[in-house]
Amino acid sequence: MKTIIIYESTHHENTKKLVDAIVKKYGIKAADIDEAEKMDLSSYDLIGIASGVAFGKFYQKTEGFVAKKLPKGKRVFFLYTCGRDNGKYAASVSASAKARNCTVAGVYGCQGFDTFGPFKFIGGVAKGHPTQDEINAAVNFFANLC
């Protein structure tokens, strides 16, 4: 199954840690969101979308990519990291993917060190995240998709 993970990981590169572990274990392709904007993704069977979270959603560029450039009719999955997980951060991108007739194969999210906005004044939240156990869980999540 031809697979790629499109990611947007800023600040502390928490999300990229998940992506890198999956890529290393399974030898699949990954592309950052800027590179993906220029790619033809039509030949991929499974497309992962990975992002940090800001204001309760995936990063704005990733949200826009899913809504406008995700190839129609694909099988997709979502990965994210956030300061505090409410389990609902992939709702918007999942709805956008479904509107493009994509099948959402699964969602994995975990905490990531967050110093965005007011959190920087207190030294951040979720220090030490993602942990190795959380990274391993992302790898296992991907294994169960295949």
C-alpha positions in Angstrom: 0.0 0.0 0.0 1.6 3.3 -1.1 1.5 5.7 1.9 2.5 9.2 2.6 2.2 11.4 5.7 1.8 15.1 5.2 2.8 17.1 8.3 2.9 20.5 9.8 5.0 20.7 12.9 6.2 24.0 14.4 7.4 25.3 17.8 8.9 22.2 19.3 8.4 19.7 16.4 6.3 17.4 18.6 4.2 16.1 15.7 7.3 15.5 13.6 8.6 13.2 16.3 5.6 10.9 15.7 5.9 11.2 11.9 9.7 10.4 12.0 9.2 7.3 14.2 6.5 5.9 11.8 8.7 6.8 8.7 11.7 5.1 10.3 9.8 1.9 11.2 7.9 1.5 8.0 10.0 3.3 5.4 7.1 5.4 4.0 7.3 8.8 2.6 6.7 12.0 4.5 6.4 15.6 3.2 5.9 18.8 5.1 2.8 20.8 4.2 4.6 23.3 2.0 6.1 20.5 -0.1 2.8 18.6 -0.2 1.0 21.7 -1.6 3.0 21.2 -4.8 2.7 17.4 -5.1 0.4 15.1 -7.0 -0.9 12.7 -4.3 -3.3 10.8 -6.5 -1.2 7.7 -6.6 -1.2 7.2 -2.8 -3.5 4.6 -1.3 -3.3 5.9 2.3 -2.6 9.5 3.2 -1.8 10.6 6.7 -2.3 14.2 7.9 -0.3 15.2 10.9 -0.4 18.6 12.7 -0.1 20.4 15.9 -3.2 22.0 17.3 -3.9 25.7 17.7 -7.2 27.2 18.8 -8.9 23.8 19.0 -8.1 22.7 15.4 -5.2 21.4 13.3 -2.9 24.3 12.1 -4.7 26.6 9.6 -2.5 25.6 6.6 -3.3 21.9 7.2 -7.0 22.6 7.7 -7.0 24.4 4.3 -5.0 21.6 2.6 -7.5 19.0 3.7 -10.5 21.1 2.7 -9.1 22.0 -0.8 -6.2 19.8 -1.9 -6.7 16.4 -0.4 -7.4 14.1 -3.3 -11.0 12.9 -3.3 -11.9 9.3 -2.4 -8.8 8.4 -0.5 -8.3 6.5 2.7 -6.8 9.0 5.3 -5.7 9.0 8.9 -4.9 11.9 11.3 -2.1 12.4 13.9 -1.8 15.3 16.2 -0.1 16.7 19.3 -1.4 19.3 21.6 -0.9 20.8 25.1 -4.0 19.3 26.5 -6.0 16.6 24.6 -9.8 16.7 24.5 -10.0 14.0 21.9 -11.9 16.3 19.5 -9.1 18.2 17.7 -9.5 16.1 14.5 -13.2 16.8 14.1 -12.8 19.6 11.6 -10.3 17.9 9.3 -12.3 14.7 9.5 -15.4 16.5 8.4 -13.4 18.1 5.5 -12.0 14.7 4.5 -15.4 13.1 4.5 -16.8 16.0 2.4 -14.1 15.0 -0.2 -15.5 11.4 -0.1 -12.5 10.2 1.8 -12.6 7.4 4.4 -11.1 8.3 7.8 -9.2 5.2 8.9 -8.3 6.5 12.3 -7.1 9.3 14.5 -4.2 9.3 17.0 -3.5 12.2 19.3 -1.3 12.8 22.3 0.2 15.6 24.3 3.1 17.7 23.1 5.1 20.3 24.9 3.3 23.6 24.4 4.6 27.1 25.0 2.2 28.9 22.7 0.5 32.1 23.8 0.0 32.4 27.5 1.6 29.0 28.2 5.0 30.6 27.6 4.6 32.7 30.7 4.3 29.7 32.9 7.1 27.7 31.2 4.7 25.7 29.0 2.5 22.7 29.6 2.9 19.0 28.8 6.7 19.2 29.4 8.4 16.0 28.3 5.7 15.1 25.8 5.4 13.3 23.5 7.0 10.6 25.6 8.6 7.6 24.1 5.5 5.6 25.1 3.3 8.1 23.2 5.6 7.9 20.2 5.5 4.1 20.3 1.7 4.2 20.5 1.6 6.3 17.3 3.8 3.7 15.6 1.4 1.0 16.8 -1.6 3.0 15.7 -0.1 3.2 12.2 0.6 -0.6 12.2 -3.1 -1.3 12.9 -4.1 0.8 9.8 -2.2 -1.4 7.4 
